[in-house]
């Protein structure tokens, strides 16, 4: 500790990490009497990372700038592990906070473990139980879980999965998901930055947001998804599609080939986070292979058709807010059509309770850290019995 304060280093490398760590950064920075807090960026996804840092007003104290064109996972992993290890040796934090399941998360957790530094894992306990789906995220979060000493789990299921893996229940804390906190931090009553979105007829047509970018979706799976989109637009005259096209050429080439000339399909550049949320909030339904959108959509009461074979967020499915269909075009069209045709089904989704929390995950995490390092009395947040949304 520095001057009696708990020395915390929060590591971020990608846009989703910043989104979900932003409320934690705010909660820790609001208590300067307790925490000496630093934010470190690895720059794993640099362009999108810098954009979202600006949105939340976060300025990293250190930027490792590890992004390189066309880098292999092994190259990124080796450079990140070495760089964050050097950093931790210089800074000597009491605890390193990581969020989620990226290569940045795995490497930071492993480096801290090697140096005997405590690790707090935000969004701990998510499991698909398929090491190749999603790839490499399932491996990343399991390694982070093995290295972590404090597990901030978003849901009861995540807590239970950690216990089944042998984690000490006294080190597991159900906090809710910080993404719900993050959504409450951002104004959505602002104009679109992406001017192409002004052409979307949100007011008199039903809009379907589509996002697809994952490695396991490349190739034939993506072509099947595009085929389903073609059929849905052909079948519903009042349906418009917004598809932010990922920069990866494996995505861009197929999407532009199959959907570029389809009426009422808007292929737009990758969206800023606020624009994405604005589209999500005004959409009728969502098709996605994104993990983050599976968590964000319930806050807006939007049904989600999940374009994956496995999900580490089964709470979405169990709550009746999402359907796991993979990339079979028949299954995609069938489920999307049901949501477009069945008003009662759609109303039930809109009324369902958000399974991911109440928007107070970040202050709970700050309290747990303060208590774990002896800076406030141990209270109700000890152990996985804590129910926080």
Order of alpha helices (4+ residues) and beta strands (2+ residues): beta-alpha-beta-alpha-beta-alpha-beta-alpha-beta-alpha-beta-alpha-beta-alpha-beta-alpha-beta-alpha-beta-alpha-beta-alpha-beta-alpha-beta-alpha-alpha-alpha
